[in-house]
Amino acid sequence: MKKLLGITGLFIVIFAFTALQQESFISARNIENLLDRTGLLGILGIGVAFVIITGGIDLSIGSVVGLVGCLLPLFVVDKGMPVPVAILLVMLISAGIGLAHGLLITKLKLQPFIVTLCGLLIYRGIGRFITADQTMTFGGQYKGLREWATGNIDLPVLTASKGFSLPMPFLILFVFMIIGSVFLNKTVWGRYLLALGRNEQAARYSGIKTERLTILAYVICSTLAGFGGILFMLDLNSVQPSSHGNFYELYAIAAAVLGGCSLRGGEGSIIGVMIGMGILQMLKSASLFLEIPDQLEFTIIGTVILLGAIADELGKRIVHRIRQAKQNS
């Protein structure tokens, strides 16, 4: 709860500071853009949060997004596959990727970093190969389907210029946030995931099937990455296999760390992930309004991850010292 309050306070401070510097920052159009990008990338953040909570990591998220972005129009436009069948197929492929990651990590005892780093390279290469590096698009077709990523829900909120609309991706993120929060905090499987991240050996000795939970976490992560990949494809309607989804894993991991997920595992907040992604997108937007060079974008993201890791480590040490002091007294 303290971490959630802290990140909420940080969000308010950044928002207020930028709004005072540039009034146009709080225009309806800019807020809609912020919510739209937060929704699209936040879905990826929720997925990786489950993996981080178990003490793992997934570096392949961006490549999964890129692969799905290539496969969906390939199946629908080039192969003539019905849209529902194509969507189901790419979702099954995404879940299969997570299953493969989980099995390699639990059965062969490979490090998550190595498994998902290899996945990052493999899925990017597959996407480029099956498309021959050609741009994939729906063209002018399937406008109704694209509304799931580009549509807005009008709200009776007046601004200086026009009414405010809630982007569909943010609404979808909000639904996933509720489901993820209930699963993590109100179900036995969520409590087991947290226990696994805190101490895998103790969780195993207490009868928790740790391998199944680890596999579940990676399946959730890759499945949400695949779903996010569908939305990104529908939103952009044009995918370059060599670059689509590049560095998206950085945004997802940074949002999870900012949102209270400990890189050591055992801690996490799905609501915090959504707020963390909002902060990242707000920083990106603020840098444009404040005329900060866009070349520093990844510097800012890297700094955020580093500061999050430092804060997590210092927090652990402080808590450990406090506990030791209480025991000695």
FIDO-630623 format. One line per 5 residues: number of its first residue (from 0); their letters; for each residue x negated, y negated, z of N, C-alpha, C, O. Coordinates in steps of 0.02 Angstrom, whole numbers, plus 50000, padded with zeros to 5 digits. Each point is the difference from the previous one (the first is absolute). Example, Ala and Ser with C-alpha at 12.3 -4.5 7.8 and 13.67 -1.06 7.14 Angstrom:
0> as> 49340,50284,50390,50045,49941,50000,49955,49940,50000,49948,50001,50033 | 50070,49946,49931,49958,49941,50003,50039,49945,50037,49975,49945,50008
This chain:
0> mkkll> 49959,50060,50000,50041,49940,50000,49957,49937,50000,50016,49951,49966 | 49929,50050,50072,49956,49941,50002,49970,49986,49931,49995,49942,49980 | 49985,50111,49984,49972,49990,49934,50053,49972,49952,49985,49957,49959 | 50077,50067,50049,50054,49975,49957,50014,49926,50012,50011,49962,49953 | 49988,50019,50110,50010,49929,50017,49942,49958,49974,50010,49944,49976
5> gitgl> 49930,50083,50029,49941,49963,49976,50002,49989,49926,49985,49944,49977 | 50033,50107,49984,50000,49992,49927,50059,49956,49978,49995,49965,49950 | 50060,50038,50087,50056,49955,49985,49980,49928,50012,50017,49955,49961 | 49947,50033,50094,49976,49933,50013,49952,49976,49946,50003,49942,49980 | 49953,50102,49997,49953,49982,49946,50038,49983,49937,49983,49952,49965
10> fivif> 50069,50086,50020,50042,49987,49942,50030,49930,50003,49999,49962,49951 | 50028,50021,50107,50032,49934,50009,49950,49944,49993,50014,49949,49968 | 49926,50060,50061,49949,49948,49997,49978,49988,49928,49995,49942,49979 | 49991,50111,49983,49978,49992,49930,50055,49968,49958,49986,49956,49960 | 50076,50066,50051,50056,49973,49962,50008,49925,50014,50007,49960,49954
15> aftal> 49993,50023,50110,50010,49929,50020,49944,49956,49975,50012,49945,49974 | 49926,50078,50033,49942,49961,49978,50002,49986,49926,49990,49943,49978 | 50024,50109,49982,50002,49991,49928,50058,49956,49978,49994,49959,49955 | 50064,50051,50079,50059,49960,49983,49988,49926,50014,50023,49956,49963 | 49940,50029,50090,49985,49930,50017,49952,49970,49950,50002,49940,49986
20> qqesf> 49953,50102,49987,49951,49975,49951,50031,49991,49931,49984,49953,49964 | 50062,50093,50018,50031,49998,49934,50074,50015,50007,50020,50057,50015 | 50022,49893,49976,50072,50008,50008,50029,50050,49951,50048,50035,50015 | 49923,49968,49926,50026,50046,49948,49989,50073,50019,50029,50045,49969 | 49930,49969,50082,49989,50068,50023,50065,50032,50023,50009,50061,49993
25> isarn> 50038,49899,50035,50062,50028,50025,50058,49992,49951,50058,50003,50019 | 49925,49987,49918,50052,49996,49949,50032,50069,49991,49969,50051,50015 | 50093,49950,49962,50035,50063,49992,49962,50048,49953,49996,50060,50013 | 49977,49913,49934,49965,50041,49950,49939,50033,50031,49988,50060,49989 | 49973,49902,50050,49939,50029,50029,50017,50052,50054,49967,50051,50004
30> ienll> 50084,49935,50037,50020,50049,50051,50024,50064,49967,49985,50055,50023 | 50053,49939,49922,50023,50060,49964,49941,50039,49974,49999,50062,50004 | 49951,49904,49969,49940,50034,49974,49963,50036,50057,49976,50056,49991 | 50019,49911,50066,49967,50030,50058,50036,50064,50022,49968,50051,50013 | 50097,49945,49991,50039,50058,50021,49997,50056,49949,49998,50059,50018
35> drtgl> 50000,49923,49919,49996,50050,49946,49935,50039,50004,50001,50062,49998 | 49943,49903,50009,49935,50034,50003,49992,50037,50066,49970,50054,50002 | 50057,49918,50052,49998,50035,50064,50039,50065,49995,49979,50051,50028 | 50079,49948,49938,50040,50060,49992,49964,50054,49961,49999,50058,50020 | 49972,49923,49923,49967,50048,49957,49940,50032,50034,49993,50061,50001
40> lgilg> 49964,49898,50028,49939,50026,50031,50013,50028,50070,49964,50044,50024 | 50088,49930,50009,50016,50024,50067,50020,50073,50002,49987,50035,50049 | 50044,49989,49897,50019,50071,49996,49937,50043,50003,50000,50052,50033 | 49947,49926,49933,49937,50037,50002,49970,49997,50071,49971,50049,50023 | 50036,49894,50010,49973,49992,50068,50033,50047,50049,49967,50028,50043
45> igvaf> 50100,49981,49951,50035,50046,50044,49975,50071,49990,49990,50037,50048 | 49999,49982,49889,49975,50067,49987,49932,50013,50031,49991,50052,50033 | 49962,49902,49957,49933,50012,50027,49999,49994,50076,49955,50027,50032 | 50094,49938,49997,50003,49994,50073,50007,50069,50032,49969,50013,50052 | 50071,50031,49918,50010,50067,50028,49934,50039,50000,49986,50038,50046
50> viitg> 49974,49953,49901,49936,50034,49996,49952,49972,50051,49965,50038,50035 | 50032,49896,49972,49954,49969,50047,50019,50019,50072,49956,50009,50042 | 50108,49996,49972,50023,50020,50067,49972,50069,50019,49986,50013,50058 | 50006,50031,49893,49972,50066,50014,49924,49999,50005,49969,50051,50015 | 50001,49891,49973,49927,49995,50002,49968,50010,49932,49939,50007,49996
55> gidls> 50101,49994,49951,49973,50010,49932,49998,49935,49961,50009,49946,50027 | 49981,50061,49908,49997,49943,49954,50018,50025,49931,49989,50058,49984 | 50038,49898,49974,50017,50018,49931,49977,49943,49954,50029,49946,50000 | 49919,50068,49961,49972,49951,49954,50028,50007,49929,49981,49962,49955 | 50063,50086,50034,50024,50015,49932,50065,49965,49983,50026,50009,49945
60> igsvv> 50001,49951,50100,50066,49970,49991,50005,49961,49934,50047,50009,49962 | 49905,49948,50025,50002,49959,49940,49999,50042,49937,50034,49983,49951 | 49928,50071,50049,49997,50044,49941,50064,50039,49991,50020,50015,49943 | 50013,50003,50112,50065,50033,49995,50051,49952,49970,50040,50019,49957 | 49958,49918,50065,50044,49949,49971,49986,49994,49925,50047,49997,49960
65> glvgc> 49889,50002,50021,49983,49995,49929,50022,50061,49960,50024,49993,49944 | 49967,50066,50085,50020,50062,49965,50075,50002,49989,50023,50016,49945 | 50016,49969,50107,50073,50000,49993,50022,49947,49950,50046,50011,49961 | 49921,49931,50041,50016,49947,49953,49988,50021,49928,50033,49974,49955 | 49921,50071,50033,49987,50026,49933,50049,50056,49982,50025,50003,49944
70> llplf> 49988,50041,50104,50041,50059,49986,50073,49984,49988,50031,50030,49956 | 49997,49922,50082,50072,49987,49993,50019,49977,49930,50045,50031,49971 | 49924,49918,50000,50018,49982,49931,49979,50053,49949,50032,50007,49948 | 49916,50031,50068,49979,50054,49955,50055,50053,49995,50016,50023,49946 | 50011,49996,50112,50053,50050,50001,50064,49974,49968,50033,50036,49962
75> vvdkg> 49985,49901,50053,50065,49974,49978,49998,49977,49927,50043,50019,49960 | 49907,49940,50024,49998,49970,49933,49969,50048,49949,50030,50011,49947 | 49912,50017,50068,49965,50042,49951,50029,50070,49996,50005,50028,49945 | 50015,50001,50111,50025,50069,50001,50076,50004,49997,50027,50055,49990 | 50006,49889,50017,50073,50000,49996,50034,50034,50059,50056,50024,49993
80> mpvpv> 49912,49978,50063,50027,50032,50059,50053,49956,50033,49990,49939,50003 | 50066,50089,50022,50049,49959,50036,49968,49965,50059,49956,50028,50033 | 50065,49910,49981,49970,49960,50052,50002,50035,50068,49948,50003,50033 | 50109,50024,49989,50001,50033,50066,49950,50058,50005,49968,50011,50051 | 50026,50027,49894,49954,50057,50000,49928,49975,50003,49959,50029,50036
85> aillv> 50026,49918,49927,49932,49973,50000,49981,49973,50069,49944,50011,50024 | 50103,49954,50008,49987,49973,50067,49989,50057,50050,49954,49997,50040 | 50088,50054,49956,49992,50058,50045,49933,50033,49988,49967,50021,50048 | 50012,49985,49890,49937,50034,49984,49941,49961,50027,49954,50030,50029 | 50044,49904,49961,49943,49961,50025,49999,49999,50076,49946,49997,50030
90> mlisa> 50112,50005,50002,50002,50003,50073,49974,50067,50025,49964,50003,50050 | 50052,50051,49914,49974,50066,50019,49925,50004,49990,49964,50030,50040 | 50011,49938,49907,49928,49998,49989,49966,49962,50056,49948,50020,50025 | 50082,49924,49996,49972,49960,50054,49998,50040,50065,49949,50001,50035 | 50106,50033,49980,50002,50042,50060,49949,50056,49996,49969,50018,50050
95> gigla> 50023,50010,49890,49951,50054,49990,49929,49976,50012,49958,50037,50025 | 50028,49901,49956,49934,49971,50013,49988,49996,50076,49946,50018,50023 | 50103,49959,50014,49993,49997,50072,49992,50069,50031,49961,50009,50046 | 50076,50040,49927,49994,50069,50024,49929,50026,49988,49971,50032,50044 | 50002,49954,49897,49932,50022,49985,49949,49967,50047,49954,50034,50024
100> hglli> 50055,49902,49989,49955,49966,50047,50003,50033,50069,49949,50015,50031 | 50112,49997,49993,50009,50029,50066,49970,50069,50006,49968,50016,50050 | 50041,50025,49898,49973,50068,50002,49923,49999,49998,49968,50039,50036 | 50003,49918,49924,49927,49996,49997,49971,49977,50067,49947,50023,50021 | 50089,49932,50012,49976,49974,50064,50009,50050,50057,49956,50006,50043
105> tklkl> 50100,50029,49957,50015,50045,50056,49972,50070,49990,49976,50031,50048 | 50026,49994,49892,49979,50070,49988,49925,50005,49985,49967,50047,50024 | 50007,49906,49938,49928,50002,49984,49959,49955,50046,49939,49999,49996 | 50096,49964,50047,49967,49955,50049,49957,49947,49967,49948,49981,50027 | 50074,49995,49915,49965,49945,49967,50019,49934,50032,50055,49993,50028
110> qpfiv> 49900,49959,49969,50014,49934,50028,50051,49963,49957,49995,49999,49939 | 50055,49969,50093,50051,49962,49962,49969,49948,49954,50025,49988,49945 | 49921,49980,50078,49967,49949,49958,49977,50030,49934,50011,49970,49947 | 49958,50089,50056,49974,50031,49939,50056,50024,49955,49999,49989,49940 | 50051,50043,50089,50056,50027,49962,50036,49945,49962,50013,50006,49940
115> tlcgl> 50004,49940,50095,50039,49947,49968,49957,49955,49955,50026,49970,49953 | 49910,50026,50061,49955,49963,49955,49995,50037,49933,50002,49969,49947 | 49992,50096,50057,50000,50040,49938,50067,49993,49964,50002,49996,49938 | 50052,50003,50100,50066,49990,49970,50005,49934,49965,50029,49995,49945 | 49943,49953,50085,50000,49934,49969,49970,50004,49929,50027,49970,49953
120> liyrg> 49919,50066,50040,49966,50005,49935,50038,50047,49953,50007,49986,49941 | 50016,50070,50086,50033,50051,49958,50065,49974,49970,50010,50007,49940 | 50033,49964,50101,50066,49978,49975,49993,49942,49952,50040,49993,49953 | 49911,49964,50058,49989,49944,49953,49977,50029,49933,50023,49977,49947 | 49933,50072,50055,49976,50030,49938,50056,50037,49963,50003,49996,49939
125> igrfi> 50040,50039,50098,50055,50035,49968,50048,49951,49965,50021,50011,49944 | 49994,49934,50091,50044,49950,49971,49972,49971,49936,50037,49990,49951 | 49898,49997,50048,49969,49972,49941,49997,50051,49943,50008,49982,49941 | 49981,50081,50077,49994,50052,49949,50066,50014,49965,50002,50003,49938 | 50052,50006,50101,50064,50019,49969,50031,49943,49960,50043,50012,49958
130> tadqt> 49935,49927,50055,50026,49943,49962,49951,49974,49949,50015,49954,49962 | 49926,50077,50035,49947,49977,49955,49985,49926,50012,49982,49963,49953 | 50025,50016,50109,49987,49930,50020,50045,49949,49966,49984,49941,49995 | 50074,50083,49981,50047,49955,49967,50048,49970,50052,50019,50034,50048 | 50001,49904,49941,50048,49967,50045,50067,50036,49998,50026,50014,49946
135> mtfgg> 50002,50000,50113,50064,50034,50006,50054,49950,50018,49990,49958,50043 | 50068,50048,49924,50054,49952,50012,50067,50030,49982,50004,50048,49962 | 50049,49924,50067,50069,50018,49981,50026,49956,49944,50054,50013,49973 | 49908,49936,50009,50023,49953,49950,50059,49961,50026,50001,49978,50058 | 50049,50013,49900,50061,49965,50020,50055,50046,50025,50056,49978,50010
140> qykgl> 49928,50086,50000,50050,50049,50020,50005,50005,50076,49958,49974,50037 | 50095,50060,49985,50010,50017,50071,50001,49940,50046,49970,50001,50054 | 50063,49946,49923,50003,49939,50041,50038,50013,50066,49983,49971,50051 | 50068,50071,49946,50037,50016,50061,49957,50036,50051,50005,49986,50060 | 49953,50059,49916,49954,50035,50045,49949,49952,50030,49983,50006,50059
145> rewat> 49994,49947,49901,49949,49954,50024,50027,49952,50053,49961,49968,50035 | 50105,50027,49970,50029,49957,50051,49981,50022,50071,50001,49960,50046 | 49982,50104,49962,49981,50025,50065,49935,49967,50024,49986,49998,50060 | 49975,49978,49893,49937,49967,50019,50001,49925,49988,49964,49963,50032 | 50078,50015,49921,50000,49929,49981,50063,49964,50023,50004,49938,49996
150> gnidl> 50045,50099,50029,50064,49969,50019,49996,49963,50065,49953,50008,50039 | 50097,49950,49973,50006,49961,50062,50071,50003,50026,50048,50008,49962 | 49958,49986,50104,50066,49996,50031,50009,49928,50024,49962,49976,50043 | 50088,49990,49930,50011,49930,50019,50025,49994,50071,50043,50037,50023 | 49928,49915,50013,50020,49985,50068,50023,49928,50006,49972,49956,49967
155> pvlta> 50079,50031,50072,50026,49932,50006,49957,49956,50044,50024,49969,50048 | 49912,50027,49936,49953,49958,50037,49979,49942,49955,49973,50011,49946 | 50040,49929,50076,49985,49942,49959,49928,49978,50010,49976,49999,50056 | 49992,49983,49891,49933,49971,50003,50002,49932,49965,50053,49978,49977 | 49890,49991,50019,49998,49933,49969,50019,50003,49926,50024,49950,49972
160> skgfs> 49965,50108,49996,50011,50002,49929,50057,50046,49979,50041,49982,49958 | 49962,50078,50071,50049,50048,49978,50010,50053,50054,49965,50001,50051 | 50082,50044,49936,50014,50054,50047,49942,50049,50003,49960,50005,49954 | 50036,50030,50101,49946,50048,50011,50023,50070,49984,50056,50019,50017 | 49902,50020,49950,50016,50069,49982,49950,50047,50033,49940,49986,50003
165> lpmpf> 50086,50070,50021,49957,50050,50032,49978,50051,49947,50042,50035,49972 | 49893,49971,50015,49976,50048,49950,50016,50072,50020,49996,50018,50059 | 50022,50022,49892,50016,50070,50012,49943,50039,50033,50012,50040,50045 | 49925,49950,49932,49945,50038,50032,49995,49988,50076,49984,50046,50037 | 50031,49893,49985,49997,49986,50071,50057,50036,50037,49990,50025,50055
170> lilfv> 50068,49977,49914,50056,50036,50030,49983,50074,50006,50015,50031,50051 | 49954,49997,49897,49980,50071,50002,49948,50011,50055,50003,50049,50036 | 49949,49905,49969,49950,50004,50054,50033,49999,50068,49981,50038,50044 | 50069,49920,49964,50035,49994,50064,50033,50067,50018,50000,50020,50058 | 50029,50012,49893,50032,50066,50011,49947,50051,50021,50010,50038,50048
175> fmiig> 49933,49963,49917,49946,50046,50018,49972,49985,50069,49981,50045,50037 | 50017,49890,49980,49975,49980,50066,50044,50029,50055,49975,50026,50050 | 50091,49970,49941,50046,50028,50049,49993,50075,50006,49995,50027,50055 | 50003,50007,49888,49993,50073,50000,49934,50021,50032,49998,50045,50041 | 49948,49921,49939,49934,50016,50027,49995,49988,50075,49970,50039,50036
180> svfln> 50060,49906,49987,49998,49984,50072,50039,50052,50040,49977,50022,50053 | 50082,49997,49922,50040,50050,50035,49962,50067,50002,49999,50033,50051 | 49972,49986,49893,49963,50063,49996,49941,50001,50048,49989,50050,50035 | 49974,49895,49967,49940,49998,50041,50015,49994,50074,49965,50031,50041 | 50085,49931,49977,50013,49984,50071,50057,50039,50032,50004,50004,50061
185> ktvwg> 50040,50024,49898,50060,50031,50029,50006,50075,49985,50048,50031,50022 | 49905,49998,49943,50003,50072,49986,49940,50036,50030,49948,49970,50013 | 50061,50094,49997,49945,50040,50030,49941,50003,49953,49943,50003,50023 | 50070,49997,49910,49944,50003,49952,49958,49936,50003,49939,50003,49995 | 50094,49940,50014,49963,49938,50007,49956,50000,50062,49942,49978,49998
190> rylla> 50085,50046,50057,49960,50004,50062,49942,50049,49992,49946,49988,50027 | 50065,50065,49936,49946,50048,49987,49946,49969,49958,49940,50012,50011 | 50079,49946,49939,49950,49966,49958,49956,49955,50042,49939,49998,49992 | 50092,49965,50053,49962,49956,50045,49954,50040,50045,49943,49981,50012 | 50082,50075,50014,49959,50043,50043,49941,50030,49961,49945,50006,50027
195> lgrne> 50068,50012,49911,49947,50027,49957,49945,49948,49990,49940,50017,50003 | 50079,49921,49986,49950,49947,49991,49960,49984,50062,49942,49982,49996 | 50090,50024,50062,49965,49985,50063,49948,50053,50017,49944,49985,50020 | 50076,50078,49972,49954,50055,50018,50024,50063,49965,50045,50034,50024 | 49924,49982,49920,50022,50057,49960,49993,50066,50038,50044,50043,49996
200> qaary> 49901,49964,50040,49989,50063,50035,50052,50010,50055,50027,50054,50009 | 49987,49892,50028,50050,50005,50053,50069,50014,49971,50039,50038,50028 | 49976,49930,49916,50064,50012,49967,50007,50072,49978,50053,50031,50007 | 49893,49997,49967,50001,50071,49978,50009,50046,50059,50039,50049,49996 | 49927,49938,50060,50006,50042,50059,50070,49996,50031,50022,50047,50034
205> sgikt> 50012,49897,49955,50068,49993,50028,50053,50031,49956,50060,49996,50015 | 49919,50036,49931,50047,50036,49958,50023,49963,49938,50041,50026,49962 | 49933,49915,50026,50019,49962,49941,49964,50028,49938,49940,50012,50002 | 50096,49998,49945,49971,50025,49938,49966,49942,49963,50030,49969,49956 | 49909,50018,50063,49965,49941,49977,49988,50000,49925,50003,49948,49967
210> erlti> 49983,50111,50004,49986,50003,49929,50061,49980,49959,49994,49964,49951 | 50064,50061,50070,50061,49983,49964,50015,49925,50004,50022,49970,49951 | 49965,50001,50106,50011,49928,50008,49952,49959,49957,50020,49949,49971 | 49918,50073,50026,49952,49965,49958,50021,50002,49927,49997,49950,49964 | 50024,50109,50014,50024,50008,49931,50060,49955,49988,50005,49967,49948
215> layvi> 50041,50032,50101,50060,49958,49994,49982,49926,49992,50029,49965,49959 | 49922,50012,50079,49980,49930,49996,49974,49983,49930,50016,49946,49974 | 49944,50097,49996,49973,49986,49934,50053,50006,49946,49997,49964,49950 | 50051,50081,50059,50056,50005,49953,50042,49936,50002,50019,49974,49948 | 49995,50001,50112,50038,49937,50007,49963,49943,49966,50030,49960,49964
220> cstla> 49905,50037,50047,49959,49945,49972,50001,50001,49924,50013,49949,49969 | 49974,50108,50002,49998,50004,49926,50069,49993,49969,50007,49972,49946 | 50044,50054,50088,50068,49993,49974,50021,49926,49998,50029,49978,49951 | 49956,49985,50103,50016,49929,50000,49957,49962,49950,50023,49951,49970 | 49915,50071,50020,49958,49969,49948,50031,50011,49932,49999,49955,49958
225> gfggi> 50027,50106,50030,50034,50014,49937,50062,49958,49990,50013,49975,49946 | 50026,50018,50108,50061,49958,49996,49980,49928,49987,50032,49966,49959 | 49916,50010,50075,49976,49933,49987,49976,49993,49928,50010,49947,49969 | 49958,50105,50005,49977,49999,49931,50057,49991,49951,49993,49966,49949 | 50064,50066,50066,50059,49992,49957,50024,49927,50000,50014,49971,49948
230> lfmld> 49989,50000,50113,50023,49931,50005,49952,49951,49966,50022,49953,49966 | 49914,50059,50041,49951,49956,49967,50007,50004,49924,49996,49950,49966 | 50015,50112,50008,50009,50008,49928,50062,49963,49977,49999,49965,49949 | 50056,50042,50088,50062,49967,49981,49994,49924,50005,50031,49964,49962 | 49929,50014,50086,49991,49928,50010,49958,49968,49945,50018,49949,49972
235> lnsvq> 49926,50083,50013,49953,49971,49951,50020,50016,49928,49990,49960,49955 | 50038,50100,50036,50019,50025,49933,49942,50005,49952,50010,50004,49939 | 49930,49995,50087,49941,50007,49958,49942,50023,50045,49982,49966,50048 | 49989,50091,49935,49949,50030,50042,49937,50013,49960,50002,50032,49948 | 49942,49943,50077,49934,50016,49972,49972,50058,50041,49984,49990,50058
240> psshg> 50008,50069,49913,49978,50059,50038,49934,49991,50036,49988,50030,50053 | 49968,49928,49920,49934,49992,50030,49999,49955,50061,49953,50003,50040 | 50099,49956,49969,49998,49952,50055,50062,49997,50043,49998,49973,50055 | 50058,50055,49922,50062,49994,50038,49994,50035,50068,49984,50060,50003 | 50028,49903,50050,49997,50028,50067,49932,49994,50033,49991,50019,50058
245> nfyel> 49960,49953,49906,49933,49992,50030,50003,49959,50064,50031,49947,50002 | 49936,50079,50050,49993,49966,50066,50066,49996,50039,50001,49968,50053 | 50052,50063,49923,50062,49998,50039,49992,50036,50067,50033,49984,50049 | 49922,50065,49952,49988,50035,50063,49971,49953,50053,50011,50009,50060 | 49951,49940,49917,49972,49952,50047,50055,49960,50034,49999,49989,50061
250> yaiaa> 50050,49988,49900,50056,49964,50029,50038,50044,50049,50018,49978,50055 | 49994,50085,49926,50038,50045,50043,49964,50013,50065,50031,49996,50054 | 49904,50018,49943,49962,50015,50060,49994,49938,50044,50007,50004,50061 | 49980,49938,49907,49994,49938,50038,50065,49983,50036,49999,49979,50058 | 50058,50032,49909,50065,49986,50031,50011,50046,50059,50026,49979,50052
255> avlgg> 49955,50085,49940,50009,50048,50055,49957,49982,50060,50022,50004,50057 | 49915,49976,49929,49955,49981,50055,50025,49937,50034,50002,49996,50062 | 50018,49954,49898,50027,49938,50029,50063,50014,50040,50012,49968,50051 | 50027,50080,49926,50064,50014,50031,49995,50042,50063,50052,50017,50030 | 49888,50000,49992,49992,50036,50063,49981,50072,49995,49998,50035,50051
260> cslrg> 49988,49990,49889,49978,50069,49992,49926,50005,50017,49958,49968,49968 | 50025,50072,50081,49930,50008,50019,49965,50046,49951,50026,50053,49982 | 49915,49926,49995,49962,50043,49954,49976,50063,50034,49978,50047,49966 | 50025,49956,50099,49983,50061,50036,50059,50048,50005,49992,50058,50020 | 50067,49918,49961,50060,50041,50003,50037,49993,50065,49974,49973,50049
265> gegsi> 50088,50051,49952,50039,50002,50062,50040,49938,50015,50037,49999,50049 | 49957,49949,49910,50038,49938,50011,50025,49974,49933,49967,50007,49948 | 50091,49962,50054,50026,49971,49939,50070,49974,50007,50039,50023,50042 | 49978,49928,49917,50067,49970,50000,50020,49988,49928,49966,49964,49963 | 50090,50065,50016,50023,49991,49931,50023,49928,49989,49988,49971,49948
270> igvmi> 50045,50001,50102,50020,49929,49995,49937,49956,49994,50000,49952,49961 | 49949,50065,50077,49938,49962,49997,49968,50003,49931,49970,49951,49978 | 50035,50106,49988,49973,50007,49933,50034,49951,49952,49967,49967,49959 | 50099,50027,50047,50036,49954,49957,49978,49927,50013,49991,49962,49953 | 50002,50021,50110,49977,49932,50017,49928,49990,49976,49983,49947,49975
275> gmgil> 49976,50105,50033,49930,49995,49978,49995,49988,49925,49959,49960,49978 | 50083,50075,49983,49999,49989,49928,50025,49930,49984,49976,49968,49953 | 50073,50008,50086,50023,49931,49990,49944,49950,50011,49995,49950,49963 | 49964,50062,50088,49943,49955,50013,49951,50001,49942,49976,49947,49979 | 50008,50112,49995,49953,50005,49945,50025,49962,49938,49962,49964,49968
280> qmlks> 50102,50044,50017,50028,49966,49942,50005,49925,50012,49991,49960,49954 | 50022,50021,50109,50002,49930,50017,49931,49968,49994,49994,49943,49976 | 49954,50093,50046,49932,49975,49993,49982,49990,49927,49967,49952,49981 | 50054,50096,49977,49986,49995,49929,50035,49940,49969,49970,49962,49961 | 50093,50028,50058,50037,49942,49975,49972,49935,50027,49994,49951,49964
285> aslfl> 49988,50049,50100,49973,49940,50031,49935,49979,49967,49986,49940,49992 | 49973,50109,49989,49936,49984,49968,50011,49964,49934,49960,49958,49980 | 50095,50058,49985,50016,49966,49938,50023,49929,50013,49978,49953,49967 | 50066,50040,50082,50026,49933,50015,49946,49955,50029,50000,49939,49988 | 49954,50090,50050,49947,49960,50031,49938,49996,49955,49948,49973,50020
290> eipdq> 50058,50055,49919,49948,49997,49949,49935,50033,50023,49945,49976,49986 | 50063,50080,50049,49942,50042,50017,49985,50044,49939,50046,50029,49972 | 49892,49976,50006,49983,50040,49940,50028,50071,50004,49991,50034,50051 | 50042,49988,49895,50031,50067,50001,49947,50055,50001,50016,50058,50013 | 49921,49924,49972,49946,50050,50005,49990,50025,50071,49970,50052,50011
295> lefti> 50055,49910,50038,49992,50018,50070,50056,50045,50025,50002,50017,50059 | 50044,50003,49897,50058,50040,50022,49978,50064,50035,50023,50015,50055 | 49932,50023,49913,49979,50063,50030,49954,49989,50060,49995,50042,50044 | 49971,49901,49957,49961,49982,50059,50046,49992,50060,49984,50022,50055 | 50072,49946,49934,50049,49990,50054,50028,50067,50023,50006,50012,50060
300> igtvi> 50011,50032,49892,50027,50065,50019,49949,50041,50039,50016,50030,50051 | 49922,49970,49924,49947,50037,50035,49988,49973,50070,49989,50038,50047 | 50014,49896,49960,49991,49969,50066,50056,50020,50047,49989,50012,50059 | 50072,49990,49914,50057,50020,50041,49993,50071,50026,50012,50013,50059 | 49967,50033,49897,49990,50069,50021,49945,50004,50052,50007,50035,50050
305> llgai> 49938,49929,49939,49944,50002,50047,50021,49972,50068,49984,50030,50052 | 50050,49914,49948,50023,49970,50063,50049,50046,50036,49999,50005,50061 | 50043,50029,49900,50046,50047,50030,49964,50058,50033,50018,50022,50055 | 49931,50004,49912,49960,50055,50028,49963,49978,50062,49996,50037,50050 | 49975,49902,49948,49965,49973,50058,50047,49991,50059,49984,50019,50057
310> adelg> 50075,49952,49930,50049,49990,50054,50022,50066,50029,50009,50006,50061 | 50000,50045,49896,50021,50066,50024,49947,50030,50045,50015,50028,50053 | 49922,49968,49926,49945,50028,50040,49992,49964,50066,49992,50032,50052 | 50010,49902,49947,49993,49961,50062,50059,50014,50047,49991,50004,50061 | 50068,50002,49910,50059,50015,50040,49994,50067,50035,50018,50007,50059
315> krivh> 49957,50042,49905,49990,50067,50029,49951,49997,50058,50011,50031,50053 | 49935,49932,49938,49949,49996,50052,50027,49965,50062,49986,50021,50057 | 50052,49926,49933,50029,49963,50057,50048,50044,50039,49998,50002,50061 | 50045,50034,49902,50048,50045,50034,49963,50054,50038,50019,50017,50056 | 49928,50010,49914,49961,50053,50033,49968,49975,50065,49999,50034,50051
320> rirqa> 49974,49905,49947,49969,49971,50058,50050,49987,50056,49986,50010,50059 | 50072,49966,49922,50053,49987,50049,50022,50065,50034,50010,50001,50061 | 49996,50051,49900,50020,50065,50029,49947,50027,50046,50015,50027,50054 | 49922,49965,49925,49945,50023,50043,49998,49960,50066,49988,50029,50053 | 50023,49906,49943,50000,49958,50059,50056,50021,50048,49990,50001,50061
325> kqns> 50069,50015,49912,50055,50021,50042,49985,50067,50034,50017,50011,50058 | 49952,50035,49904,49983,50066,50028,49948,49993,50055,50004,50035,50051 | 49947,49921,49940,49946,49991,50050,50025,49966,50063,49975,50011,50055 | 50077,49948,49936,50027,49966,50059,50049,50045,50038,50028,49979,50051
